[in-house]
Amino acid sequence: MTASPLLTAFLPMALGIIMLGLGLSLTLADFARVLKFPRPVLIGLACQVLLLPALCFLIAKGFALAPALAVGLMLLAASPGGTSANLYSHLAHGDVALNISLTAVNSVIAVLTLPLIVNLSMLHFMAADQALPLQFGKVLQVFAIVLGPVAIGMWVRSRFPGFAARMDKPVKIGSALFLLLVVVLAFVKDWQTVVEFAPVVGLAALTFNLISLGVGYCVPRLLKLPLRQAVAIGMEIGIHNGTLAIALALSPMLLNNSTMAIPAAIYSLIMFFTAGLFGWWVNWVHGKELSQPLD
């Protein structure tokens, strides 16, 4: 995708507002909770940061995705959980506090892991003359775009909690709609690319989504975590921050490649339906246990 004034000016702004909205929902207690109850957070992070990228790599290879699509899928795998995971976890009677802790910690860790995974993916999947890895300066841009607004949002919440509570929902809705407009305009411009690759990458995205939900739920259960925590981790890992992946792929300052955004765009449509079915299934099977109040 060629750089355009629309993307250059507004995409980083939209992403910054989205991360600001995330910061408005976080407090230092969300990070302190990790120190108090580290085991479920560490299990969730190990699944999300280590296991999922490895499985995603195998999926990209197994489906023989085009290089840019493979990198886009890996970009999605490296992205932290989306804030919608909190809502889905709540509806499915999961441990929402664990979701919030995982989102907070993984958003920080992703500043380091995301550029690393993207760089390695580009070097592996793309030819030397095609690969444009994230250089140190661009890594700093990712740091500023992701962590800067989150820190500002957390500071605003700590100083002006009433204002933060009132602005939390409008900021999230407004930024999501704004980003949606930018993405729609960008894909309209490259619609032929979307039509060409969507059927190919759609099944890979669905496979990755189902594996993400399965890993997030089954690994904690095998490691004897409580059911509510397994549900929370399943939602956290199954619902990736697709908006972050799309924004990084489309941004002219970073990857500047609309094809890399296609896996995240398709995944973002799929995940809300599969997460809803997952929540229904786990409550159908374990409804009595999940209906009990939290201790």
C-alpha positions as CSV (number, residue, x, y, z in Angstrom):
1,M,0.0,0.0,0.0
2,T,1.3,3.4,-0.9
3,A,1.4,6.0,1.8
4,S,-1.5,8.4,1.9
5,P,-2.2,11.5,3.9
6,L,-5.2,9.8,5.5
7,L,-3.1,6.9,6.9
8,T,-0.1,9.0,7.7
9,A,-2.1,11.5,9.7
10,F,-4.9,9.6,11.3
11,L,-3.9,6.0,11.8
12,P,-1.3,6.6,14.5
13,M,-3.7,9.0,16.2
14,A,-6.5,6.4,16.2
15,L,-4.2,3.7,17.6
16,G,-3.0,6.2,20.3
17,I,-6.6,6.9,21.3
18,I,-7.3,3.2,21.5
19,M,-4.4,2.6,23.8
20,L,-5.4,5.6,25.8
21,G,-8.8,4.0,26.3
22,L,-7.0,0.8,27.5
23,G,-5.0,2.9,30.0
24,L,-8.2,4.5,31.4
25,S,-9.4,1.0,32.4
26,L,-6.1,0.0,34.2
27,T,-4.7,0.7,37.6
28,L,-1.4,-0.1,39.3
29,A,-3.4,-2.7,41.2
30,D,-3.8,-4.7,38.0
31,F,0.0,-5.1,37.9
32,A,0.3,-5.7,41.6
33,R,-2.2,-8.5,41.4
34,V,0.4,-10.4,39.3
35,L,2.8,-10.4,42.1
36,K,0.1,-11.6,44.5
37,F,-1.2,-14.4,42.2
38,P,1.6,-15.1,39.7
39,R,0.8,-18.6,38.6
40,P,-2.3,-18.1,36.4
41,V,-0.8,-15.0,34.9
42,L,2.5,-16.8,34.1
43,I,0.6,-19.7,32.5
44,G,-1.5,-17.3,30.4
45,L,1.5,-15.3,29.3
46,A,3.5,-18.5,28.5
47,C,0.6,-19.6,26.3
48,Q,0.2,-16.2,24.6
49,V,3.9,-15.2,24.2
50,L,5.6,-18.5,23.6
51,L,3.2,-21.3,22.6
52,L,0.8,-19.3,20.2
53,P,3.5,-17.8,18.0
54,A,5.0,-21.2,17.6
55,L,1.7,-22.8,16.6
56,C,0.9,-19.8,14.4
57,F,4.2,-20.4,12.5
58,L,3.2,-24.0,11.9
59,I,-0.2,-22.9,10.6
60,A,1.3,-20.3,8.3
61,K,3.7,-23.0,6.9
62,G,1.0,-25.7,6.7
63,F,-1.4,-23.5,4.7
64,A,1.6,-22.3,2.5
65,L,0.5,-18.6,3.0
66,A,2.0,-16.0,0.8
67,P,4.9,-14.2,2.6
68,A,3.0,-11.0,3.5
69,L,0.0,-13.0,4.7
70,A,2.2,-15.3,6.8
71,V,3.9,-12.2,8.4
72,G,0.5,-10.7,9.0
73,L,-0.7,-13.8,10.8
74,M,2.4,-13.8,12.9
75,L,1.9,-10.1,13.7
76,L,-1.6,-11.0,15.0
77,A,-0.1,-13.9,17.1
78,A,2.3,-11.4,18.6
79,S,-0.4,-8.9,19.5
80,P,-1.7,-8.9,23.1
81,G,-5.3,-9.8,24.0
82,G,-8.0,-7.4,23.1
83,T,-10.0,-5.5,25.6
84,S,-13.2,-7.2,24.4
85,A,-11.9,-10.3,26.1
86,N,-12.9,-8.8,29.4
87,L,-16.5,-8.5,28.3
88,Y,-16.7,-12.0,26.8
89,S,-15.0,-13.4,30.0
90,H,-17.6,-11.6,32.1
91,L,-20.5,-13.0,30.0
92,A,-19.0,-16.5,30.2
93,H,-18.5,-16.2,34.0
94,G,-14.7,-16.2,33.8
95,D,-12.2,-14.5,36.1
96,V,-12.3,-10.9,34.7
97,A,-9.7,-9.7,37.2
98,L,-7.3,-12.2,35.6
99,N,-8.2,-10.9,32.1
100,I,-7.4,-7.4,33.2
101,S,-4.1,-8.4,34.6
102,L,-3.1,-10.4,31.5
103,T,-4.1,-7.5,29.2
104,A,-2.1,-5.0,31.3
105,V,1.1,-7.2,31.5
106,N,1.0,-8.5,28.0
107,S,0.5,-4.9,26.6
108,V,3.8,-4.0,28.2
109,I,5.6,-7.2,27.2
110,A,4.4,-6.9,23.6
111,V,6.4,-3.8,23.1
112,L,9.5,-6.1,23.2
113,T,8.1,-9.4,21.8
114,L,6.0,-8.0,19.0
115,P,8.9,-6.3,17.0
116,L,11.1,-9.4,17.7
117,I,8.5,-11.8,16.3
118,V,7.7,-9.6,13.3
119,N,11.3,-9.2,12.5
120,L,12.0,-12.9,12.6
121,S,8.9,-13.6,10.6
122,M,9.8,-11.2,7.8
123,L,13.4,-12.6,7.6
124,H,12.0,-16.1,7.4
125,F,9.0,-15.7,5.1
126,M,10.1,-12.8,2.8
127,A,12.9,-12.6,0.3
128,A,15.9,-10.4,1.2
129,D,14.7,-7.7,-1.2
130,Q,11.1,-7.8,0.2
131,A,11.8,-7.8,3.9
132,L,11.8,-4.5,5.6
133,P,12.2,-5.4,9.3
134,L,11.2,-3.1,12.1
135,Q,14.4,-1.1,12.8
136,F,15.3,0.3,16.2
137,G,13.7,3.6,15.4
138,K,10.5,1.9,14.4
139,V,10.6,-0.2,17.6
140,L,10.7,3.0,19.5
141,Q,7.7,4.2,17.6
142,V,5.8,1.1,18.6
143,F,6.9,1.7,22.2
144,A,5.6,5.3,22.0
145,I,2.3,4.4,20.2
146,V,1.5,1.5,22.6
147,L,2.9,2.3,26.0
148,G,2.8,6.1,26.0
149,P,-1.0,6.5,25.7
150,V,-1.5,3.6,28.2
151,A,0.7,5.4,30.7
152,I,-1.2,8.7,30.2
153,G,-4.6,6.9,30.5
154,M,-3.5,5.3,33.8
155,W,-2.2,8.6,35.1
156,V,-5.5,10.3,34.3
157,R,-7.4,7.5,36.0
158,S,-5.3,7.9,39.1
159,R,-5.7,11.6,39.3
160,F,-9.2,12.1,38.0
161,P,-11.0,8.7,38.5
162,G,-14.5,10.2,37.9
163,F,-13.5,11.7,34.6
164,A,-11.7,8.5,33.6
165,A,-14.8,6.5,34.3
166,R,-17.0,8.8,32.3
167,M,-14.6,8.9,29.3
168,D,-13.7,5.2,29.3
169,K,-16.6,4.0,27.1
170,P,-16.8,7.0,24.8
171,V,-13.1,6.9,24.1
172,K,-13.2,3.2,23.2
173,I,-16.3,3.5,21.0
174,G,-15.0,6.6,19.3
175,S,-11.5,5.3,18.6
176,A,-12.8,2.0,17.4
177,L,-15.2,3.7,14.9
178,F,-12.5,6.0,13.8
179,L,-10.1,3.1,13.1
180,L,-12.8,1.2,11.4
181,L,-13.3,4.1,9.0
182,V,-9.6,4.3,8.2
183,V,-9.4,0.5,7.7
184,V,-12.5,0.5,5.4
185,L,-11.1,3.3,3.3
186,A,-7.7,1.6,3.1
187,F,-9.2,-1.7,2.0
188,V,-11.5,-0.1,-0.5
189,K,-8.4,1.3,-2.1
190,D,-6.8,-2.2,-2.2
191,W,-10.0,-4.2,-2.6
192,Q,-8.7,-6.5,-5.3
193,T,-5.9,-7.6,-2.9
194,V,-8.4,-8.4,-0.2
195,V,-10.6,-10.4,-2.7
196,E,-7.7,-12.3,-4.0
197,F,-6.3,-13.4,-0.6
198,A,-9.3,-13.5,1.7
199,P,-10.4,-17.1,0.8
200,V,-6.9,-18.4,1.3
201,V,-6.2,-16.8,4.6
202,G,-9.7,-17.2,6.0
203,L,-9.3,-20.9,6.8
204,A,-5.9,-20.3,8.3
205,A,-7.3,-17.5,10.5
206,L,-10.2,-19.7,11.6
207,T,-7.8,-22.5,12.4
208,F,-5.5,-20.2,14.4
209,N,-8.6,-18.8,16.2
210,L,-9.9,-22.2,17.3
211,I,-6.4,-23.3,18.3
212,S,-6.0,-20.0,20.3
213,L,-9.2,-20.7,22.2
214,G,-8.4,-24.3,22.7
215,V,-4.9,-23.7,24.0
216,G,-6.1,-20.9,26.3
217,Y,-8.7,-23.2,27.9
218,C,-7.1,-26.6,27.8
219,V,-3.5,-25.8,29.0
220,P,-4.7,-24.1,32.2
221,R,-7.1,-27.0,32.8
222,L,-4.3,-29.5,32.4
223,L,-2.2,-27.5,34.8
224,K,-5.1,-27.7,37.4
225,L,-6.1,-24.0,37.3
226,P,-9.7,-23.3,38.5
227,L,-12.4,-23.4,35.7
228,R,-13.0,-19.6,35.9
229,Q,-9.4,-18.9,35.3
230,A,-9.2,-21.3,32.4
231,V,-12.3,-19.6,30.8
232,A,-10.6,-16.2,31.3
233,I,-7.3,-17.3,29.7
234,G,-9.2,-18.9,26.8
235,M,-11.0,-15.6,26.1
236,E,-7.8,-13.6,26.6
237,I,-5.8,-15.7,24.1
238,G,-8.7,-16.3,21.7
239,I,-9.5,-12.6,21.3
240,H,-6.4,-10.9,20.0
241,N,-6.0,-7.2,19.7
242,G,-6.7,-7.1,16.0
243,T,-6.9,-3.3,15.8
244,L,-3.3,-3.1,17.0
245,A,-2.2,-5.6,14.4
246,I,-4.1,-3.9,11.6
247,A,-2.8,-0.4,12.6
248,L,0.8,-1.6,12.7
249,A,0.4,-3.3,9.3
250,L,-1.2,-0.3,7.6
251,S,0.8,2.5,9.2
252,P,3.1,4.1,6.6
253,M,5.6,4.8,9.4
254,L,5.9,1.1,10.3
255,L,5.1,-1.9,8.0
256,N,3.0,-0.1,5.4
257,N,1.6,-3.3,3.9
258,S,-2.2,-3.7,3.4
259,T,-1.8,-7.4,2.7
260,M,-0.3,-8.0,6.1
261,A,-3.4,-6.5,7.6
262,I,-5.8,-9.0,5.9
263,P,-5.3,-11.9,8.5
264,A,-6.0,-9.6,11.4
265,A,-9.1,-8.1,9.7
266,I,-10.5,-11.5,9.0
267,Y,-9.6,-12.9,12.4
268,S,-11.3,-9.9,14.1
269,L,-14.6,-10.8,12.3
270,I,-14.3,-14.5,13.2
271,M,-13.2,-14.3,16.8
272,F,-16.4,-12.7,18.2
273,F,-18.6,-15.5,16.9
274,T,-16.2,-18.3,18.0
275,A,-15.7,-16.7,21.4
276,G,-19.4,-16.4,21.8
277,L,-19.8,-20.1,20.9
278,F,-16.9,-21.0,23.3
279,G,-18.6,-19.1,26.1
280,W,-21.9,-20.8,25.4
281,W,-20.3,-24.3,25.3
282,V,-18.3,-23.9,28.5
283,N,-21.4,-22.7,30.4
284,W,-23.5,-25.5,28.9
285,V,-21.0,-28.1,30.1
286,H,-20.0,-26.5,33.4
287,G,-23.0,-24.2,34.0
288,K,-23.6,-25.3,37.6
289,E,-19.9,-24.7,38.6
290,L,-19.6,-21.4,36.8
291,S,-22.9,-20.1,38.3
292,Q,-21.5,-20.3,41.8
293,P,-20.4,-16.9,43.2
294,L,-16.7,-16.1,43.3
295,D,-15.0,-16.5,46.6
